């Protein structure tokens, strides 16, 4: 019986559409891939087929349903579909008739469904080397697995997918030990030349140990999305740029990238495709700003501004002739109050609330007698002074039972009169996420002013994802927190003191609040739940590009030509 490793392929994971509603994993092993995918898309129904009873038993604890069946002889155990994605992870090479299976299963894909397949490459250099040396022998696993019945190369896989009625979209080579492979090709160079085989072409076929193929049930219009990105500060670039683009790239026909240079042309394969250029928090003013926008528009880009703070309170945005909002085709932002502000400059505004890409592992509430309070929001130096007496009163009463973690705000750290505190300098996003995972309470104060009212509830959903109990002001957070169930709201220092002491006295209630908050994020605030809406908006912008261009030139006539 084969050995089953409890792991998953990141190359397969990154190609399952984030918006999938129904996924079938043929040969799901222990369900590790499905379990990881459901951390990103908890609402997906993920089904597995696995012949090995022991592996299937493990998978059944992770997936929505698992069948122990022979995929070649038994009918599909979950009905005829439709499925948004069918996965063959190191499976097809073990089957008697993989071509027939692909043809049968293609009918179970939905209209926009895709098939994913990871296959060993029979053209790998080590295969040729063993044949030349006469040392070919089957092994327990890997390229020479003794249970492999069929062999595939690049062209034969393409033909198999096409014969099944599928349209190959892309292929990702998985290359290991490239140095040894290149050494073999160099040694074979005279033979390749004598045989009339192009060395570069052979190298491209010989280095991949495996290929990950993606094929679609039907053709989809290609879409290329490129974005600029500010330096990572406080996770905003991750949440507003990196993660949404990563999610969109899982969808059929979509390619995304991030670049801050002036190379505005898409890859050759996407030269005629729909193309969206997203500026992340741009400062585009004067003739220099117009010139950059003209260059993009002249190359056929549809231009979007991504902005998530009230611009009237940002010094960099107080330039004469600011064009960041009115001189682009459309604007995207994170909250409705901010959208109302931005629509004064541009009527084409879409709101995509901040969302969680992946539910993290839960690591806190290990010792109910000791709780950690994290204060990690940036630029809150004006928010905590009215709350300081309350925080010090709680610290005095709690003693060592309450540990404080303060990020970046040295003033607050110094003002806390307790030895049970730790200061963390301004840190990267991964460190911040680690601090959250070790905390039980997160403090989120926000004063009531026009700038703060346009902010998002990002800190709350991040804390909730880590199962951290939030204690927050009603400004912004009152729209997201169900007071007493998914978090606690406070209105002044005394109210904050009462709320914190309650959590210290009732750690089981703190955990119940945190559990409810995590469940709320799981059901309403995952990136997977808005990926389809983002994609639909981008495609609608492209479909309306002529209309949007006319509106843009009417709004900003100076864009029409350089002075």
C-alpha positions, 0 to 999 in steps of 0.5 A, a space after each residue: 500500500 502506498 505511503 501517504 504524506 500529510 502535505 499539500 502542493 502549494 502549486 495546486 493550492 494557488 490555482 484552485 479558484 478562490 471563488 469556487 463553490 464546489 470542488 472535487 479532489 480526485 485522489 485526495 489522500 488525507 485531505 491536506 490540500 482541501 483543509 488548507 483551501 477551506 481555510 481560505 474559502 470556508 463556504 466551499 463544499 469540498 469533496 474527496 475521492 480516495 481508494 485507500 481507506 486509512 487515508 480516506 478516514 483522515 480526509 473525512 475529518 477535514 473535508 465535507 464528504 469523502 468517498 472510498 471509490 475506484 474513480 475509473 469503474 465507479 460512478 461519481 459518488 457525489 452526483 454529476 456536478 457541476 463542479 467549479 474545480 476538479 483536481 487530479 494531484 498525482 493521480 492520472 499517471 496511476 490510471 488505466 485510462 486517464 484519457 477516458 476519465 478526463 473526457 467523462 469528468 469534463 462533463 461534470 464541470 460547470 460552465 466556468 469550471 476548471 480541471 487541475 492536474 499535477 503530473 510527473 514529466 516523462 521527459 525529465 533529464 533523470 529519466 533519459 540518464 537512467 535509460 542511457 546508463 541502463 539503470 532504469 528501475 522502479 521505486 517506491 515513490 517519485 518519478 519512478 513510482 512502481 504504481 505508475 501505469 501511464 507516462 506523460 510529457 508536455 505535448 502529450 498532456 496538452 493533447 489529452 486535455 484538448 481531447 477531453 474537450 478542455 481548453 488548456 489555460 496555463 502550465 507551471 513547471 516544477 523544477 528541482 535540482 536545476 544545477 544537476 539537470 543543466 549539467 546533464 544537458 551540457 554533457 548531452 550538447 554534442 548529441 543534441 546538436 547531431 540529432 538536430 535538437 534545439 538545446 534551449 527547447 530540450 532544456 525547457 522540457 528536461 528540467 521540470 520534474 512535474 507539471 501543474 496544468 490548468 484547463 477550462 471547460 470553456 474559453 474565458 476572456 483574458 484579463 491582465 491586472 497590474 498594480 503599483 504598491 506602497 511599501 509595506 506598512 501595517 499590513 495595508 499593502 498586503 490586504 489592499 493589493 497583494 492578497 486581492 491580486 493573489 485571489 484574482 490570479 486563481 480565476 481562469 484567464 486572469 493574470 496579475 502582477 505588482 510593479 512600481 516601474 514605468 514598464 506599462 506594456 502587458 506580457 505578449 500573450 496578453 497584448 490584446 487582452 482586457 487590461 486594468 492598471 491599479 494605482 495604490 494610494 497614488 499622489 498624482 498631481 500637476 503635469 507630471 501626474 497627467 503625463 503618467 496617466 496619459 502614457 497609460 491610457 495611450 497604451 490602452 490601459 483602463 486606470 483605477 485608483 485604490 485609496 483607503 483613507 480620507 485624502 483631506 487629512 493627508 498632507 501629501 494629497 494637499 497639492 494643487 492640481 491633484 489628479 489622483 481621483 478625477 483623472 482616472 477611470 474609476 476608484 476602489 476603496 474600503 468603506 461606504 463613508 470613504 466612497 461618499 467622499 471620493 465620489 465628489 471627485 469621481 462617480 465611478 467608485 466601488 467598495 470592497 471591504 477589507 477581508 481575511 485571506 486565510 483563517 490562521 491557526 488558533 494559538 491563544 487562550 491556553 491559560 485562563 489565569 493569564 491574558 495578553 492585551 495587544 495594542 497594535 494600531 498605528 497612529 493612535 497617539 492621540 487616542 489613548 491619553 483619555 484612557 490612560 487612567 483606566 488602563 493603569 487602574 486595570 493593570 494595578 488590579 490585574 497584576 501579572 494576570 494581564 500582560 500588555 503588548 504595545 507595538 510602535 507607540 513608545 509613549 503609551 508603553 512608557 505611560 503604563 504603570 505596570 512591569 507586565 508589559 513588552 514593547 515591540 518596535 514598528 514591525 512587519 506584517 508577519 510579526 504583527 500577525 504572530 503577536 495577534 496569535 499570542 494575544 487574547 484581547 485587542 484594544 482599538 480606540 478611535 476618536 470620533 472625527 471625520 478622518 476616523 469615521 472613514 476608516 475600515 474595521 481591518 484591525 477587528 477582522 484581523 483580531 477576530 480571525 485569530 480568535 482574539 476578543 476585541 475591546 473597541 470604540 463605537 466609531 467604525 467598530 460599532 458597525 461591525 461588532 455585535 456588542 457583548 457577542 462578537 466584541 465589547 464596545 466602550 464609550 469612555 475610560 470608565 466604560 473601558 475599565 469595566 469591560 476589561 475587568 469583566 474579561 479578566 474575571 470571566 476569561 471564558 466569556 472572553 473566549 466565547 466572544 472571540 469564538 463568535 467573532 471568528 465565526 462571524 469573519 468566517 461567514 462574512 468577511 473572507 476574501 473568497 466571498 468578494 473575489 467574484 465581485 471584484 472580477 465582475 467589476 473589473 470586467 464591467 469597467 473594461 466593457 464600458 471603457 469607451 463610455 468611461 473614457 468619454 466621462 474621464 475626458 469631460 471631467 479632466 479635459 487636460 488629459 486629452 493632450 500634452 500642453 
